[in-house]
């Protein structure tokens, strides 16, 4: 079997090229400087995978979609799914959207999650592809493109927005990062680690995640209301209101509290004892 990765010279493309090679597939790739083009990949490969920046994904899919046949499988690796999957469905190929929930710095698929959004494919085709990932240690979550994007508005959109807002707040008040770390607890160091980790990466990726997912604005509006409510409680000194606010949220998270405490204890101990 031949896997072809459009954008296969990028970090994530190279990662999945190795995944397919480890599964015994032959792999061809295209990139800005390769002899092969995306159109070549579309005409040659049994499985065509698009691994390009979010903002470019739909355009790349539309360029090659007319070249694919019913015997091929069409995939993408984008953080958004509704737009790319819809564009892939314009082809004649079997269509399976994929979203790896990790960055290209991952050592392997072991312990990682991949969200799959099968849109038009035979069960055997889907199982054949997903078994490659499972056999290398990945966990698979099945979803629809629309549900995926709504969930990513929370998991990615809200998380990244909150991290960037925290970074901007610290910058605005003039707090020196190194000085804050001298006063820090392990939890604060972990929180600051997430800020630093995000800011060390590509702004374009996070901009696209926040700006191109149509489900993000509704989540951010709820976040804004939540911040306003909590600020009013804090500034008014309303202890009863704070207790009610805290209890309502603790109740919502009740089934996760024990696991969260255990997992973060392990993380804190790792930071303290490294």
N, C-alpha and C positions, 0 to 999 in steps of 0.2 A: 504494500500500500504506500502511496505517496502523499505526504502532507506538504502543502504549500502555504507559506506564511508571508502575507503582504505586510511589510513593515518588520520583517524578520531579522533585520540588522539592529533594531532597537533592543533595549534591555529586556522587556517582557517577551518580545518576539524570540530573542535568543534563548530565554528560559524555556519557552514552550517547544522550541526546536529540539532542545535536549530531552524534554519529556517524551516527545514522539520517537526520537532516536532510541531512548532507553526501552521503549515499547516495541522496538524492532522495525519501525517504519523508516522509509527513506524520506528525506526532507529537502525541500528547495525553498529558497527565500528570495524576496525582492526588497530593495531599499533604494535610497536616493543614488547610490553609487554602484549598484550591482548590474551585471549584464542583463539579468532577467528583470522584466517589468511586472507590474501587477497583472496586466493583461496576459502575460505569459503564464503566470501562476494559475490564473483562472482557466486557461485552456489546457493545462497539463496535469494539475493535481487532482487526486481523488477527494481530498479534503482541502478546502480553501479557507484559511483563517486570516481575518483582518486584525492587525495589531498596530494601529496608528493612533495619534492623539485624538481625543474625543471630538474636538471641533472639526477634524478632517474625516472622521469615520464615515458618515453618511455619504459624502461626496465620493469617497473611494469605493464604497459599496455600489453606488449607482453606476460608477464607471465600468465595473467588471460584471455586474449582475447579468446583463444580457448574454454574456459569454458562457454561462454555466448551464449544464444539462441536468436532467432528472437523476442521473447516476452519481452526481457529486453531492458533497455535504458542504454547506456554507456556514461559517461560524464567525463570531467577532469576540473581542476581549474587552469591550468598552464598559466603563462604569455606569453608563446609561443603557437601557435596553429597548424602550419602546421605539425610538427613532431608528436605531440600527436594525432591529429585527424587522420593522416594517419595510425598510429599504431592501433587506435581503429577500423578503417574500415576493418582491418583484421579479426575482430570478425563477428558474424552473427547478432549482436544487432543493434538497432537503435542508431545512434551516434550524439551527440550534444556537441561540444566543448564550454566551458564557461571560461570567464576571468573576475573575479570580479576586478573592478578598484578601490580597496580600500584594506586596510590592515586589519588584524584580530582584531585590536583595535577598529574597528567601533562598535558603540553601537547597531545599527540595520541596516536594509536595506534602511531605509527612506532616500531619497535624494542621494542614491548611484547609480552608473552605473555598469551594468553587460553587457559585450560584449558576444553575443552568435554566434557561428559559426555552424549552423546545417549542417550536411554533408550527413546523410542518416536517414531520419525519416519521419513519417506521420505528416501532419499538426496538427492533433489533439494531437499527442504526444508532439510536440514542444509547442503548445499553453498551454497544461496542465502543462508543466514544467515552462514555463515563467510566467504563471499566478500566480504561487506560489510566485515568486519574485516581480511581479508587485503589488500583493495584500498587500505585506509588505512594499511598498513604493519605490521599485527600478525602475530605468529607464533602458530599454533594448535597446541596439544597435545591430543590426544584421549585420554580415559581413561574408566574406569567410575567411578561415584560412590564405590564402596568403595575402589578403588585411589587415587583422588584424596585421600580423607580420610586414608588411611595415609601418603601422601606428604606431605600438609600437616602431619601430626603432627611430621615431621622439619623440613621447610622453614620452617614458621611456628611450630609449637609449641616445638620445641627451640631455635630461634633466638631467639624472643621471651623464652622462659624464661631462657635464658642471659644475654640482655641485661639483663633485670630483676634477675637474681641479681647481676650485676656492679654495677649501680647500687646495689642494697641493700648489697653488701659495702663499697663506697666510702663510703656514708653511715654504715654501722655503725662503721667504723674512724675516722671523723671526718676523712677526707682532704678538704681544700678543693679543689673542682673547679678553680677559677681557678689555684690554686697548682700543681696537678699539670700544668696546661697550660703553665706557664712552664718546666717541666722536660721537655717532651714531645718525642717524635720524631713525624714525620709519621704513622707507623702508629698510634701511641697516639691522636693527634688524630682520625684516621679512626674508630678504635674508639669513642672518646668521642662522636664525632659521631652514631654509631648509637644510643648511649644517649640523648643529648639529643633526637634526632629522635623516638624512640619516646615519651619522656616528654612531649613537646610535643603529643602527639595524644590521642585519646579512650581513656580507660581501659576503657570498656565494650567497645570493639571487641576489644582484646587479651584482656580477661577472657573474652569469649565464645569467641575462638579457642582459648584454653587450656582452658577449662572445659567446652565443649560438644562437643569432638571426642573420641569414645570411644577413639580410637587414641593419644591423648596420654599417658595414664598409663603405658603400657608403655614409651614412649620416655623419659619422665622417670625411670622406674626404672632403665633402662639408663644414663642420664646420671649418676644418683646413684652407681651402681656404678663407673662410670668415674672419677668424681671421687674416690671413696674409694680406688680402686686407685692412682691417680696420687699422691694425697696420701701414702699409705703409702710409695711409692717415694721421694718427695721428702724426707719427714721422716726416713726411715731412712738417707738418704745412699747409697742403692743405685745406684751408677753403672751397673753392668751391667744392672740391672733397667730403668733409665731408657733405656739404649741399646736394649734389646730392645723396650720399649714404643714408643719413637720409630720404630724400624725397622718394626715391625708396621704402624703407621699409615701411614708413608710408602709401604709396599708396597700398602696398600689404595687409596691415592690416586694411585698411580704415573701413571696415564694423564692425570691432571688437573694434575700439578705444574707442568709447563712453561707451560700456559695460565694457571694461577693466578698464576705469577710475572710473566708478561707483563702481565696485566690489572692486577694490583696495582701494578706499576711505573708504569704509565700513571696510575693514580689518585694515587699518591704524588707523581709529578712535577707533576700538576695542582695538588695541595695546596701543594706547595713554590713553584711558579711563579705562583700566582694573584696 
